């Protein structure tokens, strides 16, 4: 199914009309944000007991692919920030009620363990700096991983490794730092943030583990790794579909004239058809794996979860390869930073640099 089937045309219009300004401003624009709030897209994975959508994973992944198809930056911000909403299944009820009560809820953060949390009476003293927090300029709260310290000593886990735990901060306690200076995903505002000597109460520390889920629902028993892999792959897929869509009128225009031979025209049209089919085949296998893993309903369902990992990586790889094979046929306009197809190309090649999907 084409990603457009999950979005109303007026939503796509709102998202895309604001995209150029979002790129220049380095963050999503008010009309885009208003649409996100109205549709509750930041609450995809927030428990329904806290007025979240608590979507089934297959439904959410399809919606995220559609939003990335509409615009890479918006799709990425929704994916990363709604993904942080999944942590609501592991928050203490007291903190969760406080956090999710905000109508403009947006949780941003980083998975990097570049902070320390030193144990003190009633909580921890946090210090650290984290980079590449997509949507941070819209955040009401931020999450961050920290190495746990007891005085000057690093606390070890049961396997003898440094103990790393996530925390959640209020936006007012965090300082933002300019850090996002890359060719694509320019509208995500994926800047850095830091915390210095911040006291955080014990209940703001949580564990991402099915055994520590506070909400008893399949969504919060699903492995975090495969959830992350599937959502990122869906974004890359949506961008690739957008790119192939934009190729259609460009190729039609180029094959009308007499600058190309009939053989060259046939190569272009055939390549677009073949590569679109190849991309859709990878999408189909990916969604089969995601659906099967969800229907399995058990964290012990190792085979189906491994298949989510495999098909996510294959989809990301296929998306890059298909776009790169079509790119030379698009002409100089594909290299124009003001052109929509160039924005999509830049977004895809920036998003696909994520280390989670680099290796097969």
N, C-alpha and C positions, 0 to 999 in steps of 0.2 A: 504494500500500500504506500502511495506517495505521502510524504510527511504533511503536505498541505491539507490532507483530509482531516487532520486533528485540530485545525485552527480555522476560526472564522476569517473571511477575507478582510474585514475591517480591522481585525487584530494585526494581521500581517501588514496592512497599510500603515497603521500607527507605528509599528515596530520599525519598518524600513524607512519611512519618511524621516524619522529622527536619527537614523543610523549615522549619516555623515556628520551631524553636529555632535553626536556622542563620541565619534572618533576624535574630533578636534578638541572637545572638552575633556576627554580622558575619563569619561564616566557616562552611565546611562542618563537619559534625559527625562524631565518630569512626565511627559506623556507616556513614555515607556514604563516608568515606575508606577504611575497611576494604574495602568493596565495590569501590571504584576500584582499590585495590592488588591485590585478589584477581583481578579481571578484566583487569588490565593496561591500563586505559583511558588512563593517562598515557603509555603506550608505543605508542599507535596508529601513530605515524610514526617511531619509533626503529628504526634498521637492525637487521635480524634477527641480524647478526653480533654485535651487542651485547645479544642476548636481547630485542630489541624485537619488536613485531608486524609492522611494516613493511607495513601494510595497503594494498591498492589504494585509490586515492582514492575511487572511487564507493562502496565498502563503508564507508569511514570516514565519509563525509559522511552516509550514511543512519543510521549509528549515532549520530552527533552530533545529528541531528535528533530521534532517538528519546530521547536523554538530555535534550535541551532540552524535549521534550514531557513527560517525567517530572518535571522541575523546571528552571526557567530558570537558577538560580544554579549548580547542579551541571553542567548541560550546558555553560554558558559557561566554567566553570573547566576542565573536561575539554578543551574545544575549544582554549582559549588555551594551556594547559599542554602538551597533547599536540602542539599546533602548534609549540611551541618545541622539542619532541623531534625535529622534522623537521631541525633544524639539525645533528643528529648525522651527517647525510650529508655535512657540510662540516667537521666538527671533525677535527683531527689524531687519528690512531688512539690516540696516547698519552693525550691528554686525554679522548677519548671513552670509552676503557676505564675510566679513573678515575671519570668522572661516572656512567656508566650501570650501574656495578656496585652502586649503592645500591638495595636492594629497595623503598624508599619514594621512589624517584625522582620528583621533581616540578620541572619547569623553568618558572619564571614570568619575566616581563620586560615590557619596553615597547619599542615601535617608535619612540618619539620620540627625536630627536637632541638631547637636553638635557644631554649630558655632553661632556667633553673628554678626549682621550687624548694626552698629551705624550710624544713619543718619548724613550726613555732607553736606556741599555745593557741589552740583553737583553729589552726589553719597553717598557712604557708606564706612566706615572703617570696614574691615572684620578681625575677629579673630576666630580661631577654629581649631579643629582637627577631622578628619573623618577617619574611618577605613573600611577595607574590600572593597577597590575600585578595582574591577577586571579589569585587563588590564591597570592598571595605568602606568606601565613601558613603554607602547607604546603610551601613551596619548599625544595628541597635546593640549588638553584643558581638564579641569575638571569642573564638576558641583558640587554644594553643597547647602544644605538647611541651612538657618540661621534664628535665632530668631531676629526680627527687634527691635532695641533699639533707643530711642530718649533721648540722654544723658544717665542717669542711669535708666530711666524708660522703661519698656517693652511695646511696642505698641500692642494694642489688636485689634483683628478682629471684624467683625460685631456681632459675637456671644459671645464676651467677652473672647475669648481665645487668647493666645500669637500669634501674627501674624508671620507666617513662610513663607519665600519666597526663591526660588532658585536663584542662581547666577552662572555665568560661569567665570572661571579664565583661564589665559594663563598658560601653563605648567611651564614656566620660573619663575612664581611668586609663585610656590608651592614647598614645601619641602617634599620629600618622607621619610617615616619611615617604618622600617621593622616591620611587624605585622602578616603575614600569616604563621602560624605554626600548620597546621592541617593535618589530615591523607590523605585527598583527595583534588582534584582540585589544585594540587600542581603546575601545569603549568600555572595557571591563574595570578600569581604574585599579588594576591589581598592584597596589602600592604596598609598602612595608609598614609595620607598626612595632612599637616597643613599649615595654613596661619597666619601670624602675622602682624597686623597693615597695612593691604593692602588696599589702596584706590581703589575702584571699581566704575566706572561711572554708572549713573542711567540706561543706556541702557543695562547694563550687568545683570540687574535684570529682571526676567520674571515671568509670572503667568501661571501655568498649569491648564487651564480651557477652555472648548469649547468656552465660550464667549470671551476669550482673544486670540483665535487663529488668527495669522496673515495670515496664508495660508488657503484659503477657499477650503477645501477638506475633504471628509469623514474620512480619516485617522486621522485628527487632531480634529475631533469631537468625536472620539471613547473614552470611559472612560479610564483613565489611569490605574485604579485598575484592570480592566479585561484584559487590554493589558498586564500588568505585570504578572498577574496570568497565563494567557495562555502561555506566552513565557517561564516562568519558568517551568511550567508543561511539556511543550514540551521537554525541556532539560532532565528532569527526565525520561520521556518516552523513549527518544532516548538512554539513558544509559541502561535502562531496556531491550530494544530490543537488544542492543549490548551484554548484559549479556546472554540473552537466546540464541543468535546466537553462542556464545562461548561454551555454554553448549552442543550443538549438537555433536561436535567431542569428547568432554570429555565423554559424556554419551555413545557414540558409542564405544569408546575404553574400557570403564569399563564393558560394557555388552558383550564384545567379550570373555572375559576370563571365568574361572570357579570359581572365588572367590565369586561371588554372586550367590544366588539361582535363579531359574527361576521366583519365586515370587518377589524377590527383583529387578530383572531386569525389570519386568513388572511394578513395582511401579515407578521406575525411569523414564522409557520411558513414562508411562501414565501421570506422574506428569508434565513432560516437555510439553507434548502435551496440557494437560488441562490448565496449567498456561499460556502458550503462547496464547491459545485461550482467556483466561480471560483478559490478558493484551491487546490483540487486540480488544476485545469488549469494554474495557474502552477507548482505543484510538479512536475507531469509534464513540462512544457517545460524546467524547470530540470534535472531528472535526465537527460533526453535529452541536454542540452548537456554535462553533466558526464561522462556515459558516453561520448559521442562524442569529447570532448577527450582522455579517457584512452586510448581505443582508437586514437586518432591516433598516440600515442606519440612525438611529435616536438615540440621547442620551437619549430620553424618552422611549426607548424600554426596559423597566426595566426587564420584564420577561426573555427575551433572554439573557440579560447581567447577570442576576442571574444564569442562566443555565451555562454560561461560568465559573462563580465562582464555582458552584457545581461540574461540570465535571472536572475542573482543579484539585480541591482537591481530587476528587475520583481517578483521573488518577495517581496523585502522591502517594496516599495511595496504590492503586493497584500495582503500579510499585515496591514499597518497599516490599510489602507482597509477590509478585511473586518471586522476587529475593531472599528474605530471605528463602523461602520454597525450592528453588532449591539449594541454597548455600551448605547445608550439603552433598548433593550428589556429589559435585564436588571434594571432597577429599582435601588432604593437599595442592595441587598446588593452590587452590583458596585462601589460606592464605599466599602464597609466594609473597612478595611485588614486586618482579621482574616479576611476571606473568601478562599478559595482563588482565586476568579475575579478578585478585585482584585489579588492577588499576581501572577497571570499577566499581567493588564493592565499593571501597573506594570513588570514585568520586560520585557515586549515594548517598551513605550515608552521604556525606558531603553536596552535593547540596540540598538534601531533608531536611536538617536542616533549610532551609530558613523559617523564621517565617510566611511568607505570605501564605504558604500552609500547615501549621501545623494542623490546626483545620478544621473539616468538617463544 
